Amino acid sequence: MHVTIQPAQENFIAGQLRQGLFDSAESVVSAALKEFEKKQKLDELKALIQEGFESGERDGWIPFNAALMDELHAEAVVQVSTGTRRYNPMVTGETL
């Protein structure tokens, strides 16, 4: 396969070779393509995660975030301090 590149890209490749980061132009191009593939896979994963969030919101799920965690913690503290909830021995290791 023969590929034509722009002068700026050729200069970038030459710079990588001058710095000794790669031993050939093919190695530079190969590394760049691998990074491009990684980015594509990451973008696909981000899209799937976003799709999951959106489907949860459509179905009435509550998004889990720091504010919700603080609210749940405060509620648990009140319940434990008033005796309406006991510590979970599976979490604390307490025995009765």
PAZAPA-4460 file (N, C-alpha, C; in steps of 0.05 Angstrom, whole numbers, plus 32768, in hexadecimal, padded with zeros to 4 digits):
% residues 96
    n_x    n_y    n_z   ca_x   ca_y   ca_z    c_x    c_y    c_z   seq   type   mol
   8011   7FE9   8000   8000   8000   8000   8012   8019   8000     1      M     A
   800B   802C   7FF0   8019   8045   7FEF   8007   805B   7FF9     2      H     A
   8011   806B   800C   8001   8081   8018   8010   809B   8014     3      V     A
   8002   80B0   800C   800E   80CA   8009   8006   80DA   8022     4      T     A
   801A   80E7   802E   8015   80F7   8046   801C   8114   8041     5      I     A
   8011   8125   8051   8015   8142   804F   8031   8149   8059     6      Q     A
   803C   8160   8050   8056   8168   8059   8058   816B   8078     7      P     A
   8043   8175   8085   8044   8178   80A2   8046   815C   80AF     8      A     A
   8039   8148   80A4   803B   812D   80AF   8056   8121   80AB     9      Q     A
   8061   8127   8093   807C   811D   808D   8090   812A   80A0    10      E     A
   808D   8144   80A6   809F   8151   80B9   809C   8145   80D5    11      N     A
   8084   813F   80DD   8080   8132   80F7   808E   8117   80F8    12      F     A
   808B   8107   80E4   8098   80ED   80E3   80B6   80F0   80E4    13      I     A
   80C1   8103   80D5   80DE   8108   80D5   80E7   8111   80F1    14      A     A
   80D7   8121   80FE   80DE   812A   8119   80DF   8112   812D    15      G     A
   80CC   8100   812A   80CC   80E9   813B   80E5   80D7   8137    16      Q     A
   80ED   80D5   811E   8105   80C6   8117   811E   80D4   8121    17      L     A
   8120   80EE   811E   8137   80FE   8128   813A   80FB   8146    18      R     A
   8124   80FA   8154   8125   80F8   8171   812C   80DB   817A    19      Q     A
   812C   80C9   8167   8133   80AD   816E   811C   809E   817A    20      G     A
   8104   80A8   8178   80ED   809B   8184   80E4   8082   8174    21      L     A
   80EA   8082   815A   80E3   806C   8148   80FB   8067   8136    22      F     A
   80FB   804E   812B   8112   8047   811A   810A   8049   80FC    23      D     A
   80F1   804E   80F6   80E9   8050   80DA   80CF   8060   80D8    24      S     A
   80CA   806B   80C0   80B1   8079   80BC   8099   8066   80BF    25      A     A
   809D   804D   80B7   8087   803A   80BA   8080   8035   80D7    26      E     A
   8094   8036   80E9   808F   8033   8105   807F   804A   8111    27      S     A
   8085   8062   8107   8076   807A   8110   8058   8077   8107    28      V     A
   8054   8070   80EE   8039   806E   80E3   802A   8057   80F1    29      V     A
   8038   8041   80F6   802B   802B   8104   8023   8033   8120    30      S     A
   8034   8041   812F   802D   804A   814A   8015   805D   8149    31      A     A
   8015   806F   8135   7FFF   8082   8133   7FE5   8074   812D    32      A     A
   7FE6   8060   811C   7FCE   8051   8116   7FC4   8041   812F    33      L     A
   7FD6   8036   813F   7FCE   8029   8157   7FC0   803C   816A    34      K     A
   7FCB   8054   816D   7FBF   8068   817E   7FA3   8070   8174    35      E     A
   7FA1   8072   8159   7F87   8079   814D   7F73   8063   8153    36      F     A
   7F7B   804A   8151   7F69   8033   8157   7F61   8035   8174    37      E     A
   7F73   803A   8187   7F6D   803C   81A3   7F58   8052   81A7    38      K     A
   7F5C   8069   819A   7F49   807F   819D   7F2E   8078   8193    39      K     A
   7F2D   806A   817D   7F13   8061   8172   7F05   804F   8186    40      Q     A
   7F13   803C   8191   7F07   8029   81A4   7EFE   8038   81BD    41      K     A
   7F0E   804B   81C6   7F07   805B   81DE   7EED   806C   81D8    42      L     A
   7EEC   8077   81C0   7ED4   8087   81B9   7EBC   8075   81B8    43      D     A
   7EBF   805D   81AE   7EA8   804A   81AD   7E9F   8043   81C9    44      E     A
   7EB3   803E   81DB   7EAC   8037   81F7   7E9E   804F   8204    45      L     A
   7EA8   8067   8200   7E9B   807E   820B   7E7E   8081   8202    46      K     A
   7E7A   807B   81E8   7E5F   807D   81DD   7E4D   8068   81E9    47      A     A
   7E57   8050   81EE   7E47   803B   81FB   7E41   8043   8218    48      L     A
   7E54   804E   8226   7E4F   8057   8241   7E3A   806D   8242    49      I     A
   7E3C   8080   8230   7E28   8095   822E   7E0D   808A   8228    50      Q     A
   7E0C   8076   8216   7DF2   8069   820F   7DE6   805C   8228    51      E     A
   7DF8   804F   8238   7DEE   8043   8251   7DE3   8057   8264    52      G     A
   7DF1   806E   8268   7DE6   8083   8279   7DCB   808D   826F    53      F     A
   7DCA   8092   8255   7DB1   809C   824A   7D9A   8089   824D    54      E     A
   7DA0   806F   8249   7D8A   805B   824C   7D81   8059   8269    55      S     A
   7D94   805C   827C   7D8D   805C   8298   7D7B   8074   829F    56      G     A
   7D82   808B   8294   7D72   80A3   829A   7D56   80A0   828E    57      E     A
   7D54   8094   8276   7D3A   8090   826A   7D29   807D   827B    58      R     A
   7D36   8069   8287   7D27   8056   8297   7D23   805F   82B4    59      D     A
   7D2B   8077   82BA   7D26   8082   82D5   7D3B   807B   82E9    60      G     A
   7D52   8072   82E1   7D68   806C   82F4   7D73   8086   82FF    61      W     A
   7D7D   8085   8316   7D89   809C   8323   7DA7   809B   831D    62      I     A
   7DB3   80B0   8311   7DCF   80AF   830C   7DDF   80AF   8326    63      P     A
   7DF3   809F   8327   7E04   809D   833F   7E1A   80B1   833D    64      F     A
   7E1C   80C3   8351   7E31   80D8   8351   7E38   80DE   836D    65      N     A
   7E4A   80F1   8371   7E54   80F8   838C   7E3D   8103   839D    66      A     A
   7E2C   8113   8391   7E16   811F   83A1   7E03   8109   83AB    67      A     A
   7DFD   80F5   839B   7DEC   80DF   83A3   7DFA   80CF   83B9    68      L     A
   7E14   80CA   83B6   7E23   80BB   83CA   7E22   80CA   83E5    69      M     A
   7E26   80E4   83E4   7E25   80F4   83FD   7E09   80F2   840A    70      D     A
   7DF4   80F4   83FA   7DD9   80F2   8404   7DD4   80D6   8410    71      E     A
   7DDD   80C1   8403   7DD9   80A6   840E   7DE8   80A2   8428    72      L     A
   7E00   80AD   8429   7E11   80AB   8441   7E03   80BA   8458    73      H     A
   7DFA   80D2   8453   7DED   80E1   8469   7DD4   80D3   8473    74      A     A
   7DC5   80C7   8461   7DAD   80B8   8469   7DB4   80A0   8479    75      E     A
   7DCA   8092   8472   7DD2   807B   8481   7DDC   8083   849D    76      A     A
   7DEA   8099   849F   7DF3   80A3   84B9   7DDC   80A8   84CB    77      V     A
   7DC7   80B5   84C1   7DAF   80BB   84D1   7DA2   80A1   84DA    78      V     A
   7DA0   808E   84C7   7D93   8074   84CE   7DA3   8065   84E3    79      Q     A
   7DBD   8065   84E1   7DCD   8057   84F5   7DCC   8065   8510    80      V     A
   7DCD   8080   850F   7DCD   808E   8529   7DB2   808D   8537    81      S     A
   7D9C   8089   8528   7D82   8088   8535   7D7A   806B   853B    82      T     A
   7D8B   8058   8533   7D84   803C   8538   7D71   8030   8524    83      G     A
   7D6A   803E   850F   7D57   8032   84FB   7D66   8021   84E7    84      T     A
   7D81   8022   84E9   7D91   8011   84D7   7DAA   8009   84E6    85      R     A
   7DB2   7FF0   84E3   7DCA   7FE6   84F0   7DE0   7FE5   84DB    86      R     A
   7DF9   7FE4   84E5   7E10   7FE0   84D3   7E0D   7FC5   84C5    87      Y     A
   7E16   7FC3   84AD   7E15   7FAA   849F   7E2E   7F9A   84A6    88      N     A
   7E2B   7F83   84B4   7E42   7F74   84BD   7E53   7F69   84A5    89      P     A
   7E47   7F66   848E   7E56   7F5D   8477   7E6A   7F73   846E    90      M     A
   7E63   7F8C   8474   7E75   7FA2   846C   7E88   7FA9   8482    91      V     A
   7E7E   7FAA   849B   7E8F   7FB3   84B1   7E9E   7F9D   84BF    92      T     A
   7E95   7F84   84BB   7EA2   7F6E   84C9   7E9A   7F6A   84E6    93      G     A
   7E86   7F7A   84EE   7E7C   7F78   850A   7E6E   7F5E   850E    94      E     A
   7E6E   7F55   8527   7E5E   7F3E   852F   7E49   7F46   8542    95      T     A
   7E34   7F37   8543   7E1E   7F3D   8556   7E24   7F34   8572    96      L     A
***
